[in-house]
Amino acid sequence: MLENVVEEVIARAKGLAQEHGFSVCISVVDASGLHAGFLRMDDAVPGAIDIAIKKARTAALFRTDSAVIGEGARPGGAIYTLEATNGGLISFGGGVVLQDAQGKVIGAVGIAGATVEADQIIALGAARP
């Protein structure tokens, strides 16, 4: 199911990033957080590669957008230090769950390289056509 979606998600994310003048990294993972597709746009900063991957993994592993997870992962939050689990996670915007037509989580997309706010907007647009 996800294999049919990966190229579409990456294409939508790339188009949105270009519309807003950003060069980003785009990671798509399956429902288990395993790599399904990746694109580093020209001029995207190299540090964004790992961040995009971790944003996607975070959303997939917890079936929740990374921005939502971030609300509880702040110092003093109920899940503070969650980022140190599962080989490293990211708990700020840019990781968005992908769902099939029935609402079942099939994976996630992670965007990094713009501002956190723009990463989130691009990820939301890529995940929800």
MINU-768036 format. One line per 8 residues: number of its first residue (from 1); for each residue x, y, z of N, C-alpha, C, O, CB. Coordinates in nm, 4 decimals, always signed. Glycine has a CB too. Layout:
BEGIN
NUM> X,Y,Z,X,Y,Z,X,Y,Z,X,Y,Z,X,Y,Z; ...
This chain:
BEGIN
1> +0.0833,-0.1203,+0.0000,+0.0000,+0.0000,+0.0000,+0.0869,+0.1255,+0.0000,+0.0631,+0.2167,-0.0792,-0.0943,+0.0005,+0.1219; +0.1877,+0.1315,+0.0880,+0.2708,+0.2512,+0.0984,+0.3515,+0.2760,-0.0283,+0.3748,+0.3909,-0.0656,+0.3641,+0.2395,+0.2171; +0.3942,+0.1687,-0.0948,+0.4772,+0.1864,-0.2142,+0.4074,+0.2699,-0.3205,+0.4739,+0.3369,-0.3994,+0.5149,+0.0513,-0.2722; +0.2770,+0.2671,-0.3238,+0.2011,+0.3477,-0.4191,+0.1963,+0.4953,-0.3800,+0.1669,+0.5819,-0.4625,+0.0603,+0.2936,-0.4313; +0.2254,+0.5221,-0.2538,+0.2095,+0.6564,-0.1994,+0.3423,+0.7329,-0.1923,+0.3424,+0.8557,-0.2007,+0.1475,+0.6486,-0.0613; +0.4531,+0.6640,-0.1774,+0.5827,+0.7271,-0.1508,+0.6176,+0.8345,-0.2537,+0.6483,+0.9478,-0.2165,+0.6920,+0.6217,-0.1484; +0.6133,+0.8006,-0.3811,+0.6506,+0.8973,-0.4850,+0.5574,+1.0174,-0.4864,+0.6014,+1.1302,-0.5086,+0.6503,+0.8304,-0.6219; +0.4293,+0.9940,-0.4629,+0.3330,+1.1041,-0.4601,+0.3611,+1.1988,-0.3442,+0.3573,+1.3207,-0.3609,+0.1902,+1.0498,-0.4499
9> +0.3892,+1.1432,-0.2272,+0.4175,+1.2246,-0.1089,+0.5432,+1.3074,-0.1313,+0.5456,+1.4267,-0.1012,+0.4332,+1.1357,+0.0165; +0.6479,+1.2444,-0.1841,+0.7723,+1.3160,-0.2096,+0.7498,+1.4269,-0.3134,+0.8007,+1.5378,-0.2969,+0.8820,+1.2181,-0.2579; +0.6756,+1.3985,-0.4177,+0.6488,+1.4992,-0.5212,+0.5694,+1.6171,-0.4650,+0.5996,+1.7325,-0.4955,+0.5723,+1.4360,-0.6385; +0.4678,+1.5884,-0.3828,+0.3893,+1.6975,-0.3223,+0.4767,+1.7818,-0.2308,+0.4695,+1.9047,-0.2340,+0.2692,+1.6412,-0.2433; +0.5588,+1.7171,-0.1497,+0.6464,+1.7897,-0.0571,+0.7457,+1.8761,-0.1336,+0.7674,+1.9920,-0.0981,+0.7214,+1.6917,+0.0349; +0.8058,+1.8207,-0.2379,+0.9017,+1.8967,-0.3184,+0.8348,+2.0191,-0.3806,+0.8900,+2.1291,-0.3780,+0.9625,+1.8076,-0.4285; +0.7159,+1.9991,-0.4364,+0.6436,+2.1099,-0.4973,+0.6111,+2.2201,-0.3975,+0.6271,+2.3384,-0.4273,+0.5167,+2.0598,-0.5604; +0.5656,+2.1813,-0.2799,+0.5330,+2.2800,-0.1762,+0.6576,+2.3541,-0.1297,+0.6540,+2.4755,-0.1099,+0.4653,+2.2118,-0.0567
17> +0.7666,+2.2825,-0.1125,+0.8925,+2.3461,-0.0710,+0.9368,+2.4474,-0.1762,+0.9767,+2.5589,-0.1424,+1.0035,+2.2395,-0.0485; +0.9300,+2.4092,-0.3022,+0.9691,+2.5006,-0.4101,+0.8792,+2.6236,-0.4140,+0.9275,+2.7348,-0.4353,+0.9646,+2.4285,-0.5452; +0.7489,+2.6046,-0.3937,+0.6548,+2.7176,-0.3921,+0.6913,+2.8199,-0.2859,+0.6744,+2.9402,-0.3057,+0.5126,+2.6679,-0.3685; +0.7417,+2.7710,-0.1724,+0.7758,+2.8589,-0.0605,+0.9227,+2.9003,-0.0606,+0.9667,+2.9723,+0.0291,+0.7428,+2.7907,+0.0701; +0.9991,+2.8553,-0.1606,+1.1384,+2.8957,-0.1729,+1.2354,+2.8231,-0.0812,+1.3396,+2.8781,-0.0455,+1.1488,+3.0393,-0.1477; +1.2025,+2.6997,-0.0424,+1.2893,+2.6225,+0.0464,+1.3480,+2.5019,-0.0251,+1.2856,+2.4449,-0.1146,+1.2124,+2.5773,+0.1700; +1.4687,+2.4637,+0.0154,+1.5292,+2.3367,-0.0249,+1.5298,+2.2493,+0.0993,+1.5922,+2.2843,+0.1995,+1.6756,+2.3558,-0.0846; +1.4618,+2.1371,+0.0939,+1.4445,+2.0532,+0.2126,+1.4834,+1.9086,+0.1839,+1.5047,+1.8681,+0.0697,+1.2996,+2.0597,+0.2618
25> +1.4916,+1.8338,+0.2920,+1.5048,+1.6890,+0.2846,+1.3685,+1.6302,+0.3162,+1.2979,+1.6782,+0.4048,+1.6152,+1.6351,+0.3827; +1.3324,+1.5261,+0.2432,+1.2015,+1.4624,+0.2558,+1.2229,+1.3140,+0.2810,+1.2830,+1.2446,+0.1989,+1.1141,+1.4856,+0.1282; +1.1743,+1.2659,+0.3934,+1.1871,+1.1246,+0.4272,+1.0489,+1.0630,+0.4408,+0.9596,+1.1218,+0.5017,+1.2680,+1.1059,+0.5574; +1.0318,+0.9447,+0.3838,+0.9070,+0.8699,+0.3998,+0.9434,+0.7346,+0.4582,+1.0338,+0.6664,+0.4098,+0.8294,+0.8548,+0.2630; +0.8717,+0.6971,+0.5628,+0.8932,+0.5672,+0.6278,+0.7627,+0.4896,+0.6296,+0.6550,+0.5463,+0.6111,+0.9479,+0.5850,+0.7722; +0.7736,+0.3577,+0.6524,+0.6532,+0.2757,+0.6639,+0.5991,+0.2839,+0.8061,+0.6524,+0.3582,+0.8885,+0.6826,+0.1285,+0.6252; +0.4954,+0.2094,+0.8351,+0.4300,+0.2158,+0.9659,+0.5199,+0.1704,+1.0800,+0.4912,+0.1996,+1.1961,+0.3055,+0.1320,+0.9646; +0.6273,+0.0999,+1.0495,+0.7230,+0.0561,+1.1516,+0.8406,+0.1516,+1.1640,+0.9323,+0.1269,+1.2423,+0.7737,-0.0834,+1.1197
33> +0.8391,+0.2593,+1.0885,+0.9471,+0.3566,+1.0933,+1.0663,+0.3212,+1.0060,+1.1733,+0.3806,+1.0192,+0.9926,+0.3728,+1.2331; +1.0481,+0.2237,+0.9161,+1.1574,+0.1820,+0.8280,+1.1542,+0.2603,+0.6980,+1.0473,+0.2940,+0.6472,+1.1494,+0.0314,+0.7992; +1.2709,+0.2886,+0.6451,+1.2897,+0.3701,+0.5257,+1.2058,+0.3191,+0.4075,+1.2064,+0.1999,+0.3766,+1.4374,+0.3726,+0.4875; +1.1341,+0.4110,+0.3425,+1.0572,+0.3774,+0.2230,+1.0935,+0.4683,+0.1058,+1.0785,+0.4283,-0.0097,+0.9076,+0.3870,+0.2521; +1.1414,+0.5905,+0.1334,+1.1792,+0.6827,+0.0279,+1.2445,+0.8060,+0.0862,+1.2196,+0.8423,+0.2012,+1.0583,+0.7214,-0.0559; +1.3294,+0.8713,+0.0052,+1.4007,+0.9892,+0.0538,+1.4397,+1.0776,-0.0641,+1.4719,+1.0280,-0.1720,+1.5262,+0.9484,+0.1352; +1.4365,+1.2091,-0.0424,+1.4863,+1.3047,-0.1405,+1.5530,+1.4197,-0.0668,+1.4954,+1.4788,+0.0245,+1.3716,+1.3565,-0.2322; +1.6753,+1.4501,-0.1078,+1.7422,+1.5723,-0.0616,+1.7430,+1.6672,-0.1801,+1.8094,+1.6419,-0.2807,+1.8896,+1.5440,-0.0077
41> +1.6684,+1.7773,-0.1675,+1.6630,+1.8759,-0.2749,+1.7983,+1.9455,-0.2877,+1.8741,+1.9528,-0.1910,+1.5508,+1.9794,-0.2489; +1.8285,+1.9964,-0.4068,+1.9514,+2.0718,-0.4280,+1.9598,+2.1837,-0.3245,+1.8611,+2.2523,-0.2978,+1.9573,+2.1292,-0.5724; +2.0767,+2.2010,-0.2675,+2.1066,+2.3062,-0.1698,+2.0448,+2.2846,-0.0319,+2.0579,+2.3722,+0.0536,+2.0601,+2.4368,-0.2231; +1.9794,+2.1740,-0.0070,+1.9309,+2.1458,+0.1290,+2.0517,+2.1208,+0.2185,+2.1448,+2.0511,+0.1782,+1.8329,+2.0223,+0.1310; +2.0514,+2.1756,+0.3370,+2.1662,+2.1609,+0.4266,+2.1824,+2.0141,+0.4674,+2.0833,+1.9462,+0.4944,+2.1495,+2.2507,+0.5522; +2.3065,+1.9651,+0.4721,+2.3290,+1.8243,+0.5047,+2.2735,+1.7828,+0.6416,+2.2305,+1.6686,+0.6584,+2.4762,+1.7952,+0.5002; +2.2739,+1.8725,+0.7379,+2.2221,+1.8380,+0.8708,+2.0750,+1.8038,+0.8714,+2.0266,+1.7388,+0.9640,+2.2458,+1.9505,+0.9652; +2.0033,+1.8469,+0.7689,+1.8597,+1.8200,+0.7612,+1.8294,+1.6753,+0.7240,+1.7170,+1.6290,+0.7436,+1.7950,+1.9127,+0.6606
49> +1.9268,+1.6041,+0.6714,+1.9040,+1.4642,+0.6323,+1.8595,+1.3828,+0.7530,+1.7526,+1.3217,+0.7505,+2.0320,+1.4027,+0.5703; +1.9398,+1.3813,+0.8575,+1.9099,+1.3028,+0.9772,+1.7821,+1.3514,+1.0451,+1.7039,+1.2710,+1.0959,+2.0270,+1.3094,+1.0755; +1.7612,+1.4819,+1.0457,+1.6419,+1.5375,+1.1110,+1.5148,+1.4930,+1.0395,+1.4176,+1.4554,+1.1050,+1.6492,+1.6912,+1.1145; +1.5136,+1.4966,+0.9063,+1.3956,+1.4535,+0.8305,+1.3640,+1.3072,+0.8594,+1.2484,+1.2706,+0.8807,+1.4175,+1.4744,+0.6792; +1.4670,+1.2249,+0.8598,+1.4479,+1.0819,+0.8877,+1.3909,+1.0613,+1.0275,+1.2977,+0.9831,+1.0458,+1.5811,+1.0055,+0.8731; +1.4462,+1.1308,+1.1257,+1.3998,+1.1149,+1.2645,+1.2586,+1.1692,+1.2846,+1.1814,+1.1135,+1.3626,+1.4955,+1.1853,+1.3604; +1.2244,+1.2765,+1.2155,+1.0872,+1.3277,+1.2264,+0.9875,+1.2247,+1.1736,+0.8847,+1.1988,+1.2362,+1.0724,+1.4610,+1.1488; +1.0187,+1.1666,+1.0588,+0.9294,+1.0650,+1.0018,+0.9192,+0.9437,+1.0936,+0.8092,+0.8943,+1.1187,+0.9788,+1.0217,+0.8628
57> +1.0332,+0.8949,+1.1442,+1.0330,+0.7778,+1.2333,+0.9518,+0.8051,+1.3599,+0.8754,+0.7199,+1.4053,+1.1773,+0.7386,+1.2710; +0.9689,+0.9235,+1.4156,+0.8961,+0.9593,+1.5377,+0.7455,+0.9509,+1.5150,+0.6735,+0.8894,+1.5937,+0.9349,+1.1011,+1.5843; +0.6982,+1.0133,+1.4066,+0.5550,+1.0126,+1.3769,+0.5043,+0.8709,+1.3535,+0.3971,+0.8347,+1.4021,+0.5256,+1.0996,+1.2547; +0.5796,+0.7911,+1.2802,+0.5355,+0.6539,+1.2507,+0.5359,+0.5665,+1.3752,+0.4393,+0.4945,+1.4002,+0.6247,+0.5914,+1.1439; +0.6424,+0.5716,+1.4531,+0.6538,+0.4835,+1.5698,+0.5478,+0.5102,+1.6760,+0.5060,+0.4188,+1.7471,+0.7903,+0.4980,+1.6313; +0.5044,+0.6356,+1.6865,+0.4056,+0.6697,+1.7884,+0.2687,+0.7035,+1.7300,+0.1776,+0.7434,+1.8027,+0.4551,+0.7857,+1.8701; +0.2544,+0.6870,+1.5950,+0.1268,+0.7085,+1.5271,+0.0678,+0.8462,+1.5578,-0.0537,+0.8642,+1.5653,+0.0280,+0.6001,+1.5671; +0.1598,+0.9437,+1.5753,+0.1215,+1.0793,+1.6129,+0.2187,+1.1771,+1.5488,+0.3388,+1.1506,+1.5448,+0.1193,+1.0964,+1.7676
65> +0.1695,+1.2885,+1.4990,+0.2583,+1.3887,+1.4404,+0.3627,+1.4344,+1.5422,+0.3335,+1.4457,+1.6613,+0.1773,+1.5092,+1.3893; +0.4837,+1.4604,+1.4946,+0.5939,+1.4966,+1.5843,+0.5659,+1.6251,+1.6617,+0.6112,+1.6387,+1.7754,+0.7224,+1.5121,+1.5049; +0.4932,+1.7187,+1.6037,+0.4600,+1.8423,+1.6747,+0.3725,+1.8145,+1.7967,+0.3884,+1.8791,+1.9002,+0.3890,+1.9402,+1.5807; +0.2816,+1.7204,+1.7855,+0.1940,+1.6838,+1.8975,+0.2761,+1.6155,+2.0074,+0.2573,+1.6430,+2.1259,+0.0787,+1.5903,+1.8493; +0.3658,+1.5279,+1.9675,+0.4531,+1.4607,+2.0642,+0.5365,+1.5641,+2.1399,+0.5603,+1.5500,+2.2598,+0.5454,+1.3581,+1.9930; +0.5803,+1.6673,+2.0692,+0.6626,+1.7704,+2.1304,+0.5967,+1.8407,+2.2472,+0.6654,+1.8889,+2.3372,+0.6999,+1.8704,+2.0288; +0.4653,+1.8472,+2.2471,+0.3943,+1.9128,+2.3566,+0.4208,+1.8441,+2.4907,+0.4284,+1.9110,+2.5937,+0.2444,+1.9149,+2.3279; +0.4348,+1.7124,+2.4904,+0.4618,+1.6394,+2.6147,+0.6085,+1.6118,+2.6384,+0.6461,+1.5625,+2.7448,+0.3878,+1.5102,+2.6144
73> +0.6926,+1.6432,+2.5398,+0.8356,+1.6110,+2.5509,+0.9201,+1.7292,+2.5978,+1.0429,+1.7209,+2.6016,+0.8875,+1.5625,+2.4176; +0.8547,+1.8375,+2.6328,+0.9278,+1.9531,+2.6849,+0.9778,+1.9230,+2.8265,+0.9241,+1.8345,+2.8932,+0.8376,+2.0802,+2.6846; +1.0802,+1.9956,+2.8729,+1.1261,+1.9748,+3.0106,+1.0097,+1.9811,+3.1095,+0.9299,+2.0748,+3.1076,+1.2322,+2.0796,+3.0477; +1.0017,+1.8817,+3.1941,+0.8925,+1.8716,+3.2899,+0.7700,+1.8015,+3.2346,+0.6767,+1.7729,+3.3098,+0.8543,+2.0074,+3.3369; +0.7676,+1.7729,+3.1052,+0.6540,+1.7054,+3.0429,+0.6518,+1.5572,+3.0754,+0.7516,+1.4999,+3.1191,+0.6573,+1.7248,+2.8927; +0.5372,+1.4969,+3.0536,+0.5178,+1.3551,+3.0870,+0.6103,+1.2626,+3.0085,+0.6444,+1.1543,+3.0562,+0.3737,+1.3154,+3.0614; +0.6514,+1.3041,+2.8887,+0.7389,+1.2180,+2.8084,+0.8733,+1.2852,+2.7799,+0.9364,+1.2583,+2.6777,+0.6702,+1.1810,+2.6765; +0.9164,+1.3726,+2.8708,+1.0469,+1.4366,+2.8577,+1.1545,+1.3284,+2.8474,+1.1495,+1.2296,+2.9207,+1.0749,+1.5317,+2.9783
81> +1.2483,+1.3449,+2.7607,+1.3584,+1.2529,+2.7256,+1.3157,+1.1439,+2.6279,+1.3954,+1.0549,+2.5979,+1.4139,+1.1881,+2.8514; +1.1926,+1.1480,+2.5775,+1.1494,+1.0508,+2.4775,+1.2434,+1.0509,+2.3576,+1.2663,+0.9466,+2.2964,+1.0061,+1.0804,+2.4322; +1.2977,+1.1674,+2.3240,+1.3862,+1.1788,+2.2078,+1.5088,+1.0885,+2.2180,+1.5700,+1.0553,+2.1165,+1.4307,+1.3223,+2.1909; +1.5445,+1.0489,+2.3385,+1.6621,+0.9637,+2.3585,+1.6312,+0.8155,+2.3358,+1.7206,+0.7317,+2.3474,+1.7170,+0.9835,+2.4990; +1.5082,+0.7828,+2.3042,+1.4706,+0.6425,+2.2822,+1.4734,+0.6081,+2.1337,+1.4859,+0.6968,+2.0491,+1.3308,+0.6142,+2.3401; +1.4620,+0.4815,+2.1027,+1.4465,+0.4326,+1.9652,+1.5557,+0.4812,+1.8699,+1.5292,+0.5030,+1.7517,+1.3125,+0.4746,+1.9119; +1.6762,+0.4981,+1.9194,+1.7860,+0.5411,+1.8336,+1.7857,+0.6893,+1.8024,+1.8590,+0.7341,+1.7143,+1.7823,+0.4652,+1.7069; +1.7048,+0.7656,+1.8729,+1.6979,+0.9097,+1.8537,+1.5738,+0.9510,+1.7780,+1.5492,+0.9054,+1.6663,+1.8202,+0.9583,+1.7812
89> +1.4961,+1.0376,+1.8397,+1.3713,+1.0863,+1.7799,+1.3733,+1.2385,+1.7761,+1.4659,+1.3012,+1.8275,+1.2474,+1.0351,+1.8594; +1.2728,+1.2968,+1.7162,+1.2581,+1.4424,+1.7077,+1.1166,+1.4771,+1.7544,+1.0186,+1.4173,+1.7101,+1.2847,+1.4954,+1.5605; +1.1082,+1.5749,+1.8449,+0.9754,+1.6103,+1.8965,+0.9419,+1.7568,+1.8702,+0.9068,+1.8320,+1.9611,+0.9677,+1.5816,+2.0465; +0.9536,+1.7947,+1.7436,+0.9029,+1.9247,+1.7000,+0.8494,+1.9085,+1.5587,+0.8692,+1.8040,+1.4967,+1.0141,+2.0355,+1.7064; +0.7828,+2.0093,+1.5078,+0.7080,+1.9991,+1.3838,+0.7854,+1.9533,+1.2619,+0.9048,+1.9798,+1.2483,+0.6496,+2.1273,+1.3547; +0.7146,+1.8834,+1.1728,+0.7717,+1.8382,+1.0472,+0.7595,+1.6898,+1.0225,+0.7919,+1.6430,+0.9133,+0.9128,+1.8757,+1.0417; +0.7134,+1.6138,+1.1214,+0.6872,+1.4713,+1.1052,+0.5378,+1.4472,+1.1110,+0.4745,+1.4757,+1.2126,+0.7601,+1.3884,+1.2132; +0.4800,+1.3949,+1.0027,+0.3348,+1.3810,+0.9935,+0.2985,+1.2390,+0.9503,+0.3583,+1.1827,+0.8586,+0.2761,+1.4845,+0.8945
97> +0.2003,+1.1837,+1.0179,+0.1523,+1.0484,+0.9920,+0.0837,+1.0415,+0.8551,+0.0122,+1.1335,+0.8154,+0.0551,+1.0032,+1.1034; +0.1070,+0.9311,+0.7841,+0.0366,+0.9015,+0.6582,-0.0690,+0.7958,+0.6864,-0.0413,+0.6960,+0.7529,+0.1361,+0.8528,+0.5462; -0.1897,+0.8174,+0.6362,-0.2998,+0.7238,+0.6589,-0.3606,+0.6807,+0.5266,-0.3574,+0.7539,+0.4276,-0.4073,+0.7870,+0.7488; -0.4162,+0.5595,+0.5273,-0.4878,+0.5136,+0.4084,-0.6306,+0.5686,+0.4127,-0.6655,+0.6436,+0.5038,-0.4882,+0.3571,+0.3997; -0.7118,+0.5320,+0.3162,-0.8484,+0.5835,+0.3050,-0.9357,+0.5480,+0.4249,-1.0333,+0.6175,+0.4532,-0.9125,+0.5308,+0.1795; -0.9013,+0.4401,+0.4958,-0.9779,+0.3991,+0.6138,-0.9223,+0.4596,+0.7431,-0.9745,+0.4315,+0.8510,-0.9788,+0.2471,+0.6246; -0.8191,+0.5407,+0.7344,-0.7622,+0.6044,+0.8520,-0.6538,+0.5242,+0.9215,-0.6066,+0.5634,+1.0283,-0.8693,+0.6328,+0.9480; -0.6133,+0.4116,+0.8623,-0.5077,+0.3294,+0.9205,-0.3718,+0.3919,+0.8894,-0.3468,+0.4334,+0.7762,-0.5148,+0.1837,+0.8667
105> -0.2843,+0.3986,+0.9897,-0.1504,+0.4539,+0.9692,-0.0704,+0.3587,+0.8809,-0.0569,+0.2400,+0.9106,-0.0778,+0.4774,+1.1052; -0.0174,+0.4144,+0.7708,+0.0633,+0.3336,+0.6790,+0.2085,+0.3803,+0.6756,+0.2928,+0.3179,+0.6111,+0.0039,+0.3384,+0.5384; +0.2375,+0.4897,+0.7448,+0.3736,+0.5413,+0.7479,+0.3739,+0.6849,+0.7941,+0.2815,+0.7312,+0.8610,+0.4395,+0.5296,+0.6109; +0.4813,+0.7555,+0.7566,+0.4923,+0.8960,+0.7940,+0.5891,+0.9653,+0.6996,+0.6719,+0.9016,+0.6344,+0.5387,+0.9112,+0.9412; +0.5767,+1.0983,+0.6938,+0.6686,+1.1813,+0.6173,+0.7383,+1.2761,+0.7136,+0.6771,+1.3277,+0.8071,+0.5943,+1.2599,+0.5047; +0.8660,+1.2983,+0.6899,+0.9432,+1.3935,+0.7690,+1.0056,+1.4960,+0.6765,+1.0638,+1.4609,+0.5739,+1.0519,+1.3217,+0.8524; +0.9934,+1.6229,+0.7130,+1.0491,+1.7328,+0.6348,+1.1434,+1.8116,+0.7236,+1.1105,+1.8426,+0.8381,+0.9369,+1.8245,+0.5773; +1.2616,+1.8442,+0.6703,+1.3573,+1.9276,+0.7439,+1.4377,+2.0100,+0.6457,+1.4651,+1.9673,+0.5335,+1.4513,+1.8411,+0.8319
113> +1.4751,+2.1294,+0.6900,+1.5585,+2.2163,+0.6084,+1.5043,+2.3562,+0.5928,+1.5766,+2.4466,+0.5510,+1.5766,+2.1566,+0.4750; +1.3785,+2.3755,+0.6256,+1.3181,+2.5095,+0.6239,+1.3076,+2.5533,+0.7703,+1.3832,+2.5042,+0.8542,+1.1748,+2.5104,+0.5511; +1.2171,+2.6430,+0.8020,+1.1879,+2.6722,+0.9425,+1.1017,+2.5583,+0.9964,+1.0430,+2.4827,+0.9190,+1.1156,+2.8116,+0.9590; +1.0940,+2.5459,+1.1267,+1.0101,+2.4404,+1.1845,+0.8657,+2.4579,+1.1393,+0.7982,+2.3600,+1.1076,+1.0185,+2.4418,+1.3390; +0.8185,+2.5811,+1.1360,+0.6808,+2.6074,+1.0946,+0.6595,+2.5673,+0.9478,+0.5590,+2.5047,+0.9142,+0.6464,+2.7566,+1.1149; +0.7537,+2.6034,+0.8620,+0.7421,+2.5682,+0.7205,+0.7557,+2.4182,+0.7003,+0.6857,+2.3609,+0.6168,+0.8478,+2.6418,+0.6381; +0.8446,+2.3533,+0.7752,+0.8562,+2.2071,+0.7677,+0.7216,+2.1427,+0.7962,+0.6806,+2.0500,+0.7262,+0.9627,+2.1549,+0.8671; +0.6531,+2.1913,+0.8985,+0.5230,+2.1358,+0.9371,+0.4190,+2.1590,+0.8271,+0.3423,+2.0686,+0.7941,+0.4751,+2.1984,+1.0697
121> +0.4163,+2.2769,+0.7718,+0.3194,+2.3079,+0.6657,+0.3434,+2.2193,+0.5437,+0.2487,+2.1674,+0.4847,+0.3283,+2.4571,+0.6256; +0.4694,+2.2021,+0.5063,+0.5030,+2.1181,+0.3910,+0.4657,+1.9726,+0.4190,+0.4087,+1.9052,+0.3333,+0.6537,+2.1295,+0.3571; +0.4979,+1.9250,+0.5383,+0.4656,+1.7856,+0.5744,+0.3153,+1.7618,+0.5744,+0.2693,+1.6595,+0.5238,+0.5235,+1.7509,+0.7125; +0.2387,+1.8538,+0.6297,+0.0934,+1.8403,+0.6299,+0.0387,+1.8375,+0.4876,-0.0476,+1.7557,+0.4560,+0.0291,+1.9546,+0.7089; +0.0878,+1.9251,+0.4028,+0.0429,+1.9288,+0.2644,+0.0803,+1.8041,+0.1873,+0.0039,+1.7575,+0.1028,+0.0995,+2.0487,+0.1956; +0.1972,+1.7498,+0.2160,+0.2416,+1.6282,+0.1473,+0.1627,+1.5063,+0.1937,+0.1366,+1.4155,+0.1148,+0.3911,+1.6055,+0.1707; +0.1248,+1.5039,+0.3203,+0.0563,+1.3883,+0.3776,-0.0927,+1.3852,+0.3446,-0.1537,+1.2785,+0.3387,+0.0746,+1.3872,+0.5271; -0.1496,+1.5013,+0.3236,-0.2953,+1.5102,+0.3024,-0.3242,+1.5816,+0.1724,-0.3414,+1.7035,+0.1701,-0.3644,+1.5834,+0.4198
129> -0.3298,+1.5048,+0.0626,-0.3476,+1.5675,-0.0709,-0.4780,+1.6427,-0.0866,-0.5043,+1.6990,-0.1929,-0.3400,+1.4626,-0.1781
